[in-house]
Amino acid sequence: MDTTSIEVQMFIISGQLGNLSLKNFAKLQILQALFTV
């Protein structure tokens, strides 16, 4: 099972619940890039 897809789904759910801004989305992209290295 791909863990990244699960993280994306969790982010989408949390985004819908918390109505996250684009800034937070950018932060997540940076964090994911760091963790996937």
mmCIF file of the N, C-alpha and C atoms, coordinates in Angstrom:
data_MODEL
# 
_entry.id   MODEL 
# 
loop_
_atom_site.group_PDB 
_atom_site.id 
_atom_site.type_symbol 
_atom_site.label_atom_id 
_atom_site.label_alt_id 
_atom_site.label_comp_id 
_atom_site.label_asym_id 
_atom_site.label_entity_id 
_atom_site.label_seq_id 
_atom_site.pdbx_PDB_ins_code 
_atom_site.Cartn_x 
_atom_site.Cartn_y 
_atom_site.Cartn_z 
_atom_site.occupancy 
_atom_site.B_iso_or_equiv 
_atom_site.pdbx_formal_charge 
_atom_site.auth_seq_id 
_atom_site.auth_comp_id 
_atom_site.auth_asym_id 
_atom_site.auth_atom_id 
_atom_site.pdbx_PDB_model_num 
ATOM 1   N N  . MET A 1 1  ? 0.848   -1.204 0.000  1.00 0.00 ? 1  MET A N  1 
ATOM 2   C CA . MET A 1 1  ? 0.000   0.000  0.000  1.00 0.00 ? 1  MET A CA 1 
ATOM 3   C C  . MET A 1 1  ? 0.882   1.253  0.000  1.00 0.00 ? 1  MET A C  1 
ATOM 4   N N  . ASP A 1 2  ? 0.494   2.229  -0.799 1.00 0.00 ? 2  ASP A N  1 
ATOM 5   C CA . ASP A 1 2  ? 1.291   3.446  -0.902 1.00 0.00 ? 2  ASP A CA 1 
ATOM 6   C C  . ASP A 1 2  ? 0.918   4.413  0.216  1.00 0.00 ? 2  ASP A C  1 
ATOM 7   N N  . THR A 1 3  ? 1.890   4.744  1.048  1.00 0.00 ? 3  THR A N  1 
ATOM 8   C CA . THR A 1 3  ? 1.605   5.618  2.195  1.00 0.00 ? 3  THR A CA 1 
ATOM 9   C C  . THR A 1 3  ? 1.367   7.053  1.757  1.00 0.00 ? 3  THR A C  1 
ATOM 10  N N  . THR A 1 4  ? 1.971   7.457  0.637  1.00 0.00 ? 4  THR A N  1 
ATOM 11  C CA . THR A 1 4  ? 1.812   8.838  0.193  1.00 0.00 ? 4  THR A CA 1 
ATOM 12  C C  . THR A 1 4  ? 0.365   9.121  -0.203 1.00 0.00 ? 4  THR A C  1 
ATOM 13  N N  . SER A 1 5  ? -0.288  8.142  -0.827 1.00 0.00 ? 5  SER A N  1 
ATOM 14  C CA . SER A 1 5  ? -1.680  8.334  -1.226 1.00 0.00 ? 5  SER A CA 1 
ATOM 15  C C  . SER A 1 5  ? -2.560  8.501  0.007  1.00 0.00 ? 5  SER A C  1 
ATOM 16  N N  . ILE A 1 6  ? -2.222  7.772  1.074  1.00 0.00 ? 6  ILE A N  1 
ATOM 17  C CA . ILE A 1 6  ? -2.981  7.890  2.320  1.00 0.00 ? 6  ILE A CA 1 
ATOM 18  C C  . ILE A 1 6  ? -2.786  9.283  2.908  1.00 0.00 ? 6  ILE A C  1 
ATOM 19  N N  . GLU A 1 7  ? -1.553  9.780  2.868  1.00 0.00 ? 7  GLU A N  1 
ATOM 20  C CA . GLU A 1 7  ? -1.266  11.114 3.390  1.00 0.00 ? 7  GLU A CA 1 
ATOM 21  C C  . GLU A 1 7  ? -2.030  12.166 2.603  1.00 0.00 ? 7  GLU A C  1 
ATOM 22  N N  . VAL A 1 8  ? -2.095  11.981 1.290  1.00 0.00 ? 8  VAL A N  1 
ATOM 23  C CA . VAL A 1 8  ? -2.823  12.931 0.444  1.00 0.00 ? 8  VAL A CA 1 
ATOM 24  C C  . VAL A 1 8  ? -4.303  12.920 0.795  1.00 0.00 ? 8  VAL A C  1 
ATOM 25  N N  . GLN A 1 9  ? -4.863  11.716 0.979  1.00 0.00 ? 9  GLN A N  1 
ATOM 26  C CA . GLN A 1 9  ? -6.275  11.612 1.341  1.00 0.00 ? 9  GLN A CA 1 
ATOM 27  C C  . GLN A 1 9  ? -6.536  12.275 2.682  1.00 0.00 ? 9  GLN A C  1 
ATOM 28  N N  . MET A 1 10 ? -5.634  12.053 3.647  1.00 0.00 ? 10 MET A N  1 
ATOM 29  C CA . MET A 1 10 ? -5.784  12.665 4.964  1.00 0.00 ? 10 MET A CA 1 
ATOM 30  C C  . MET A 1 10 ? -5.709  14.179 4.856  1.00 0.00 ? 10 MET A C  1 
ATOM 31  N N  . PHE A 1 11 ? -4.819  14.674 3.982  1.00 0.00 ? 11 PHE A N  1 
ATOM 32  C CA . PHE A 1 11 ? -4.687  16.115 3.794  1.00 0.00 ? 11 PHE A CA 1 
ATOM 33  C C  . PHE A 1 11 ? -5.953  16.694 3.185  1.00 0.00 ? 11 PHE A C  1 
ATOM 34  N N  . ILE A 1 12 ? -6.509  15.991 2.203  1.00 0.00 ? 12 ILE A N  1 
ATOM 35  C CA . ILE A 1 12 ? -7.736  16.455 1.557  1.00 0.00 ? 12 ILE A CA 1 
ATOM 36  C C  . ILE A 1 12 ? -8.870  16.516 2.571  1.00 0.00 ? 12 ILE A C  1 
ATOM 37  N N  . ILE A 1 13 ? -8.977  15.469 3.402  1.00 0.00 ? 13 ILE A N  1 
ATOM 38  C CA . ILE A 1 13 ? -10.023 15.434 4.424  1.00 0.00 ? 13 ILE A CA 1 
ATOM 39  C C  . ILE A 1 13 ? -9.822  16.561 5.427  1.00 0.00 ? 13 ILE A C  1 
ATOM 40  N N  . SER A 1 14 ? -8.595  16.717 5.914  1.00 0.00 ? 14 SER A N  1 
ATOM 41  C CA . SER A 1 14 ? -8.305  17.767 6.891  1.00 0.00 ? 14 SER A CA 1 
ATOM 42  C C  . SER A 1 14 ? -8.510  19.142 6.260  1.00 0.00 ? 14 SER A C  1 
ATOM 43  N N  . GLY A 1 15 ? -8.225  19.246 4.970  1.00 0.00 ? 15 GLY A N  1 
ATOM 44  C CA . GLY A 1 15 ? -8.415  20.511 4.270  1.00 0.00 ? 15 GLY A CA 1 
ATOM 45  C C  . GLY A 1 15 ? -9.888  20.867 4.187  1.00 0.00 ? 15 GLY A C  1 
ATOM 46  N N  . GLN A 1 16 ? -10.723 19.856 3.937  1.00 0.00 ? 16 GLN A N  1 
ATOM 47  C CA . GLN A 1 16 ? -12.157 20.089 3.861  1.00 0.00 ? 16 GLN A CA 1 
ATOM 48  C C  . GLN A 1 16 ? -12.710 20.452 5.231  1.00 0.00 ? 16 GLN A C  1 
ATOM 49  N N  . LEU A 1 17 ? -12.161 19.822 6.282  1.00 0.00 ? 17 LEU A N  1 
ATOM 50  C CA . LEU A 1 17 ? -12.645 20.095 7.632  1.00 0.00 ? 17 LEU A CA 1 
ATOM 51  C C  . LEU A 1 17 ? -12.156 21.447 8.126  1.00 0.00 ? 17 LEU A C  1 
ATOM 52  N N  . GLY A 1 18 ? -10.874 21.743 7.886  1.00 0.00 ? 18 GLY A N  1 
ATOM 53  C CA . GLY A 1 18 ? -10.275 22.962 8.426  1.00 0.00 ? 18 GLY A CA 1 
ATOM 54  C C  . GLY A 1 18 ? -10.238 24.109 7.430  1.00 0.00 ? 18 GLY A C  1 
ATOM 55  N N  . ASN A 1 19 ? -10.624 23.852 6.178  1.00 0.00 ? 19 ASN A N  1 
ATOM 56  C CA . ASN A 1 19 ? -10.613 24.892 5.147  1.00 0.00 ? 19 ASN A CA 1 
ATOM 57  C C  . ASN A 1 19 ? -9.238  25.546 5.091  1.00 0.00 ? 19 ASN A C  1 
ATOM 58  N N  . LEU A 1 20 ? -8.214  24.707 4.871  1.00 0.00 ? 20 LEU A N  1 
ATOM 59  C CA . LEU A 1 20 ? -6.836  25.189 4.870  1.00 0.00 ? 20 LEU A CA 1 
ATOM 60  C C  . LEU A 1 20 ? -6.573  26.144 3.709  1.00 0.00 ? 20 LEU A C  1 
ATOM 61  N N  . SER A 1 21 ? -5.661  27.061 3.951  1.00 0.00 ? 21 SER A N  1 
ATOM 62  C CA . SER A 1 21 ? -5.322  28.058 2.938  1.00 0.00 ? 21 SER A CA 1 
ATOM 63  C C  . SER A 1 21 ? -4.240  27.523 2.004  1.00 0.00 ? 21 SER A C  1 
ATOM 64  N N  . LEU A 1 22 ? -3.968  28.259 0.940  1.00 0.00 ? 22 LEU A N  1 
ATOM 65  C CA . LEU A 1 22 ? -2.934  27.846 -0.006 1.00 0.00 ? 22 LEU A CA 1 
ATOM 66  C C  . LEU A 1 22 ? -1.563  27.876 0.639  1.00 0.00 ? 22 LEU A C  1 
ATOM 67  N N  . LYS A 1 23 ? -1.386  28.744 1.635  1.00 0.00 ? 23 LYS A N  1 
ATOM 68  C CA . LYS A 1 23 ? -0.095  28.806 2.331  1.00 0.00 ? 23 LYS A CA 1 
ATOM 69  C C  . LYS A 1 23 ? 0.173   27.480 3.028  1.00 0.00 ? 23 LYS A C  1 
ATOM 70  N N  . ASN A 1 24 ? -0.838  26.947 3.705  1.00 0.00 ? 24 ASN A N  1 
ATOM 71  C CA . ASN A 1 24 ? -0.673  25.670 4.390  1.00 0.00 ? 24 ASN A CA 1 
ATOM 72  C C  . ASN A 1 24 ? -0.425  24.559 3.377  1.00 0.00 ? 24 ASN A C  1 
ATOM 73  N N  . PHE A 1 25 ? -1.081  24.651 2.224  1.00 0.00 ? 25 PHE A N  1 
ATOM 74  C CA . PHE A 1 25 ? -0.883  23.647 1.186  1.00 0.00 ? 25 PHE A CA 1 
ATOM 75  C C  . PHE A 1 25 ? 0.563   23.687 0.696  1.00 0.00 ? 25 PHE A C  1 
ATOM 76  N N  . ALA A 1 26 ? 1.097   24.888 0.538  1.00 0.00 ? 26 ALA A N  1 
ATOM 77  C CA . ALA A 1 26 ? 2.486   25.034 0.101  1.00 0.00 ? 26 ALA A CA 1 
ATOM 78  C C  . ALA A 1 26 ? 3.426   24.449 1.148  1.00 0.00 ? 26 ALA A C  1 
ATOM 79  N N  . LYS A 1 27 ? 3.113   24.690 2.426  1.00 0.00 ? 27 LYS A N  1 
ATOM 80  C CA . LYS A 1 27 ? 3.930   24.137 3.506  1.00 0.00 ? 27 LYS A CA 1 
ATOM 81  C C  . LYS A 1 27 ? 3.928   22.617 3.433  1.00 0.00 ? 27 LYS A C  1 
ATOM 82  N N  . LEU A 1 28 ? 2.768   22.028 3.178  1.00 0.00 ? 28 LEU A N  1 
ATOM 83  C CA . LEU A 1 28 ? 2.675   20.570 3.101  1.00 0.00 ? 28 LEU A CA 1 
ATOM 84  C C  . LEU A 1 28 ? 3.517   20.050 1.940  1.00 0.00 ? 28 LEU A C  1 
ATOM 85  N N  . GLN A 1 29 ? 3.469   20.753 0.809  1.00 0.00 ? 29 GLN A N  1 
ATOM 86  C CA . GLN A 1 29 ? 4.258   20.330 -0.348 1.00 0.00 ? 29 GLN A CA 1 
ATOM 87  C C  . GLN A 1 29 ? 5.738   20.321 -0.010 1.00 0.00 ? 29 GLN A C  1 
ATOM 88  N N  . ILE A 1 30 ? 6.188   21.349 0.717  1.00 0.00 ? 30 ILE A N  1 
ATOM 89  C CA . ILE A 1 30 ? 7.601   21.435 1.102  1.00 0.00 ? 30 ILE A CA 1 
ATOM 90  C C  . ILE A 1 30 ? 7.948   20.304 2.060  1.00 0.00 ? 30 ILE A C  1 
ATOM 91  N N  . LEU A 1 31 ? 7.074   20.068 3.041  1.00 0.00 ? 31 LEU A N  1 
ATOM 92  C CA . LEU A 1 31 ? 7.328   19.004 4.009  1.00 0.00 ? 31 LEU A CA 1 
ATOM 93  C C  . LEU A 1 31 ? 7.368   17.648 3.318  1.00 0.00 ? 31 LEU A C  1 
ATOM 94  N N  . GLN A 1 32 ? 6.437   17.416 2.394  1.00 0.00 ? 32 GLN A N  1 
ATOM 95  C CA . GLN A 1 32 ? 6.420   16.141 1.678  1.00 0.00 ? 32 GLN A CA 1 
ATOM 96  C C  . GLN A 1 32 ? 7.703   15.975 0.870  1.00 0.00 ? 32 GLN A C  1 
ATOM 97  N N  . ALA A 1 33 ? 8.169   17.054 0.258  1.00 0.00 ? 33 ALA A N  1 
ATOM 98  C CA . ALA A 1 33 ? 9.397   16.983 -0.537 1.00 0.00 ? 33 ALA A CA 1 
ATOM 99  C C  . ALA A 1 33 ? 10.578  16.608 0.356  1.00 0.00 ? 33 ALA A C  1 
ATOM 100 N N  . LEU A 1 34 ? 10.600  17.161 1.564  1.00 0.00 ? 34 LEU A N  1 
ATOM 101 C CA . LEU A 1 34 ? 11.693  16.861 2.488  1.00 0.00 ? 34 LEU A CA 1 
ATOM 102 C C  . LEU A 1 34 ? 11.633  15.409 2.950  1.00 0.00 ? 34 LEU A C  1 
ATOM 103 N N  . PHE A 1 35 ? 10.424  14.933 3.238  1.00 0.00 ? 35 PHE A N  1 
ATOM 104 C CA . PHE A 1 35 ? 10.292  13.575 3.769  1.00 0.00 ? 35 PHE A CA 1 
ATOM 105 C C  . PHE A 1 35 ? 10.514  12.514 2.700  1.00 0.00 ? 35 PHE A C  1 
ATOM 106 N N  . THR A 1 36 ? 10.222  12.837 1.442  1.00 0.00 ? 36 THR A N  1 
ATOM 107 C CA . THR A 1 36 ? 10.351  11.840 0.385  1.00 0.00 ? 36 THR A CA 1 
ATOM 108 C C  . THR A 1 36 ? 11.795  11.714 -0.086 1.00 0.00 ? 36 THR A C  1 
ATOM 109 N N  . VAL A 1 37 ? 12.660  12.635 0.306  1.00 0.00 ? 37 VAL A N  1 
ATOM 110 C CA . VAL A 1 37 ? 14.073  12.573 -0.101 1.00 0.00 ? 37 VAL A CA 1 
ATOM 111 C C  . VAL A 1 37 ? 14.758  11.391 0.578  1.00 0.00 ? 37 VAL A C  1 
# 
